[in-house]
């Protein structure tokens, strides 16, 4: 479902109905996704550092194109059969949560839902996963996340909200959209 679908649901369902239909946490925020100006290849510089066949200086990175800011409301739930114990986050379509920003790794991080709560771990990402401004250690033990926590994947910043508060957020954004359009 798209953010617009969630906005429509938040407008047509009551807060309790929305929470009953979507009983999961949401990543919410206003984002300006970034995409590269051209396709680029992933290079393991450590593997080629001593290789004599690599010739010439490395090129400066090209400026990043930022798309216009938009509302994001992403449910944290399992959508694929792969890795049944994890809710994966990354930029490729085989993840449960797909974030198309190029600064998000192909497999960036993962959530794990347990009876003790929702946990988050970095999966060895290049640009990091942050929980309340602290960088999570790559491939370390998952950290407990609570509603209201600030979570960043690279430069994308989210707030973790339960379904009822996600409804509040979406309702505010529907009203904000209507005032921006007027």
C-alpha positions in Angstrom: 0.0 0.0 0.0 1.1 3.5 -0.7 1.2 6.5 1.6 -1.8 7.9 -0.2 -3.7 4.6 0.5 -2.9 5.0 4.2 -3.9 8.7 4.1 -7.3 7.6 2.7 -7.7 4.9 5.3 -6.9 7.4 8.1 -9.5 9.8 6.7 -12.2 7.1 6.2 -11.6 4.9 9.3 -11.8 5.9 12.9 -8.6 5.8 14.9 -9.6 2.5 16.6 -10.7 1.0 13.3 -7.4 2.0 11.7 -5.4 0.5 14.6 -7.5 -2.7 14.4 -6.9 -3.1 10.7 -3.1 -2.2 10.9 -2.0 -3.5 14.3 1.7 -2.9 13.8 4.2 -0.1 14.3 4.9 2.5 11.6 7.9 4.4 10.5 6.7 7.9 9.8 8.3 11.1 8.6 8.6 13.7 5.9 11.4 12.7 3.5 13.3 14.0 0.5 14.6 10.8 -1.1 17.9 11.0 -2.9 18.8 9.2 -6.1 22.1 9.3 -8.0 22.3 11.3 -11.2 23.5 8.1 -13.0 23.8 4.4 -12.4 26.8 3.5 -10.4 28.5 0.2 -9.6 29.2 -0.9 -6.0 32.9 -1.2 -5.5 34.7 -2.8 -2.6 37.7 -0.4 -2.3 39.4 -2.5 0.3 39.6 -5.4 -2.2 41.1 -3.3 -5.0 43.4 -1.0 -3.0 46.5 -3.0 -3.7 45.5 -4.1 -7.2 48.0 -2.7 -9.8 45.4 -3.0 -12.5 43.3 -0.2 -11.1 44.5 2.9 -13.0 43.8 6.6 -12.7 42.4 8.7 -9.8 39.0 8.1 -8.4 36.3 10.4 -9.6 34.6 12.9 -7.3 31.1 11.8 -6.4 28.4 13.5 -8.5 25.9 15.8 -6.8 22.9 14.0 -5.4 19.5 14.7 -6.8 16.9 15.2 -4.0 13.3 14.6 -4.8 10.6 16.9 -3.3 9.8 16.1 0.3 6.9 13.7 0.8 5.1 12.1 3.6 6.2 8.5 4.5 4.2 6.1 6.6 5.6 2.6 6.4 4.1 -0.3 8.3 6.7 -2.6 10.0 5.4 -6.0 9.0 6.6 -9.1 7.2 5.7 -9.1 3.5 8.0 -11.8 2.0 8.8 -15.4 2.8 12.5 -14.8 2.9 14.1 -14.6 6.4 11.0 -15.4 8.4 12.5 -14.2 11.7 13.3 -10.7 10.3 11.5 -7.8 8.9 14.1 -6.6 6.5 14.8 -3.0 5.5 16.7 -2.1 2.3 16.5 -0.5 -1.1 15.9 -3.7 -3.2 12.5 -5.3 -3.9 13.2 -8.4 -1.9 13.0 -6.5 1.4 9.9 -6.2 3.6 10.4 -2.5 3.9 11.7 -0.9 0.7 13.4 2.5 1.0 14.4 3.6 -2.5 17.0 6.2 -1.3 20.4 5.3 -2.8 22.1 5.9 0.5 20.2 2.9 1.9 22.0 -0.4 1.4 20.5 -3.2 -0.5 20.0 -5.0 2.8 20.4 -2.2 5.4 18.9 -3.3 8.6 16.2 -5.5 10.1 13.5 -5.5 12.8 12.6 -8.5 14.9 9.3 -8.7 16.7 9.4 -10.8 19.9 7.1 -11.2 22.9 9.5 -8.7 24.7 9.0 -6.0 22.0 10.3 -4.7 18.7 14.1 -4.9 18.1 16.2 -3.2 15.4 19.7 -4.2 14.2 22.0 -2.9 11.5 22.8 -5.5 8.8 26.3 -4.1 8.0 25.1 -1.1 6.1 27.5 1.4 4.6 25.7 4.6 5.8 24.6 3.3 9.2 21.4 2.7 11.2 20.8 5.1 14.0 18.5 4.7 17.0 17.8 8.0 18.9 21.0 9.5 17.3 23.3 6.6 18.3 24.7 4.6 15.5 24.0 0.9 15.9 27.0 -1.4 15.7 27.1 -3.4 12.4 25.8 -6.9 12.8 25.5 -6.5 16.6 22.8 -7.7 19.0 19.4 -6.0 18.1 18.3 -3.0 20.2 14.9 -2.6 21.7 12.9 0.2 20.0 9.9 1.9 21.7 7.2 4.1 20.1 8.5 7.6 19.7 12.0 6.5 19.0 13.9 8.3 16.2 15.3 5.9 13.6 17.6 6.8 10.7 18.7 4.6 7.8 21.5 6.6 6.3 20.1 10.1 6.0 16.4 9.1 6.1 14.9 10.0 9.4 11.8 8.4 10.9 9.8 8.3 14.1 8.5 5.0 15.2 4.7 5.2 16.0 2.1 2.7 17.1 -0.9 2.4 14.7 -3.1 4.9 16.6 -0.4 7.6 16.6 0.4 6.8 12.9 -3.3 7.6 12.2 -2.9 10.9 14.0 0.2 11.7 11.9 -1.6 10.8 8.7 -4.7 12.8 9.5 -2.5 15.9 10.2 -0.8 15.4 6.8 -4.1 15.1 5.0 -5.1 18.5 6.5 -1.6 19.9 5.7 -1.9 18.7 2.1 -5.3 20.4 1.7 -4.0 23.7 3.0 -0.9 23.5 0.8 -3.1 22.9 -2.3 -5.4 25.8 -1.5 
